[in-house]
Amino acid sequence: MNINVNKVKIIVTIPIENVEEVRNAMCEAGAGIIGNYTHCSMSTKCIGTFKPNDDANPYIGENNKMEFVEEEKLEVVCDTNKVKNVITKLREFHPYEEPAIDIIPLIDESDFQ
């Protein structure tokens, strides 16, 4: 089987009040396109945890204190040639100093027999 990775899934957790702004920025940069549809995404409510150290500048919470924050996990597909631009926009609009970002390669169904 010959596999070419042309698309990835970008997953990021975002405070609930910032989801629409980050989603729009990512989609305007080229993520979330499936066929003839744009702004395609999936989001799931979740609880994020973190403990900022002394050098952190947290958007939410206090240094050296464990935080539990209601977030949404946002998932979008993205062509590999647009990933860098999409991640740049994500970071520009995301309120966290260090957003947790996953980039997962996707296999196209046409690669299977």
KAURFEN-V683863 format. One record per pair of residues at least 24 apart in sequence whose C-alpha atoms are under 8 Angstrom apart, sorted by the first residue. I is the first residue (numbers start at 1). J is the second residue. D is the distance in Angstrom with one decimal. If there is no record, write none. Layout:
BEGIN
<<I | J | D> <I | J | D>>
END
This chain:
BEGIN
<<1 | 111 | 7.0> <1 | 112 | 7.3> <2 | 111 | 6.7> <3 | 107 | 7.0> <3 | 111 | 6.0> <4 | 107 | 7.3> <4 | 111 | 7.9> <5 | 80 | 7.7> <5 | 105 | 6.3> <5 | 106 | 6.2> <5 | 107 | 6.1> <5 | 108 | 7.6> <6 | 79 | 5.8> <6 | 80 | 5.4> <6 | 81 | 8.0> <6 | 106 | 7.4> <6 | 107 | 7.9> <6 | 108 | 8.0> <7 | 77 | 6.7> <7 | 78 | 5.4> <7 | 79 | 4.4> <7 | 80 | 5.2> <7 | 105 | 6.3> <7 | 106 | 5.5> <7 | 107 | 7.5> <7 | 108 | 8.0> <8 | 77 | 5.7> <8 | 78 | 5.4> <8 | 79 | 6.4> <8 | 80 | 6.3> <8 | 103 | 6.3> <8 | 104 | 5.3> <8 | 105 | 4.3> <8 | 106 | 5.1> <9 | 75 | 6.6> <9 | 76 | 5.6> <9 | 77 | 4.4> <9 | 78 | 6.1> <9 | 102 | 7.8> <9 | 103 | 5.7> <9 | 104 | 5.1> <9 | 105 | 6.5> <9 | 106 | 6.8> <10 | 75 | 5.7> <10 | 76 | 5.4> <10 | 77 | 6.2> <10 | 78 | 7.1> <10 | 101 | 7.0> <10 | 102 | 5.7> <10 | 103 | 4.7> <10 | 104 | 6.5> <11 | 73 | 6.7> <11 | 74 | 5.6> <11 | 75 | 4.5> <11 | 76 | 6.7> <11 | 101 | 5.7> <11 | 102 | 5.0> <11 | 103 | 6.5> <12 | 73 | 5.6> <12 | 74 | 5.4> <12 | 75 | 6.8> <12 | 99 | 7.1> <12 | 100 | 5.8> <12 | 101 | 4.7> <12 | 102 | 6.5> <13 | 48 | 7.7> <13 | 71 | 6.2> <13 | 72 | 5.5> <13 | 73 | 4.3> <13 | 74 | 6.1> <13 | 99 | 7.2> <13 | 100 | 6.4> <13 | 101 | 7.5> <14 | 71 | 5.3> <14 | 72 | 5.4> <14 | 73 | 6.5> <14 | 74 | 7.4> <14 | 94 | 7.2> <14 | 99 | 7.8> <15 | 69 | 7.3> <15 | 70 | 6.4> <15 | 71 | 4.4> <15 | 72 | 6.4> <16 | 70 | 6.6> <16 | 71 | 5.0> <16 | 72 | 5.8> <18 | 94 | 7.2> <18 | 95 | 7.5> <19 | 72 | 7.1> <19 | 74 | 7.8> <21 | 93 | 6.8> <22 | 89 | 8.0> <22 | 90 | 6.0> <22 | 93 | 5.5> <22 | 94 | 6.0> <23 | 74 | 7.7> <25 | 86 | 7.8> <25 | 89 | 5.9> <25 | 90 | 6.5> <25 | 93 | 7.0> <26 | 86 | 5.2> <26 | 87 | 7.4> <26 | 89 | 6.0> <26 | 90 | 5.8> <27 | 86 | 7.7> <29 | 82 | 7.6> <29 | 85 | 6.4> <29 | 86 | 5.2> <29 | 89 | 6.9> <30 | 78 | 7.0> <30 | 79 | 8.0> <30 | 82 | 6.3> <30 | 86 | 6.6> <31 | 76 | 6.3> <31 | 77 | 5.9> <31 | 78 | 4.6> <31 | 79 | 7.3> <31 | 82 | 7.4> <31 | 83 | 7.8> <31 | 86 | 6.6> <32 | 76 | 5.0> <32 | 77 | 5.2> <32 | 78 | 6.1> <33 | 77 | 6.9> <33 | 78 | 7.0> <34 | 77 | 7.7> <40 | 76 | 6.7> <40 | 77 | 7.9> <41 | 74 | 6.9> <41 | 75 | 5.6> <41 | 76 | 4.9> <41 | 77 | 7.7> <42 | 74 | 5.8> <42 | 75 | 5.2> <42 | 76 | 6.8> <43 | 72 | 6.0> <43 | 73 | 5.3> <43 | 74 | 4.5> <43 | 75 | 6.2> <44 | 72 | 5.3> <44 | 73 | 5.2> <44 | 74 | 6.8> <45 | 70 | 7.2> <45 | 71 | 5.9> <45 | 72 | 4.4> <45 | 73 | 6.3> <46 | 70 | 6.0> <46 | 71 | 5.3> <46 | 72 | 5.6> <46 | 73 | 6.7> <47 | 71 | 5.7> <47 | 72 | 8.0> <57 | 97 | 7.1> <58 | 96 | 7.1> <58 | 97 | 6.9> <59 | 95 | 6.5> <59 | 96 | 5.8> <59 | 97 | 7.2>>
END
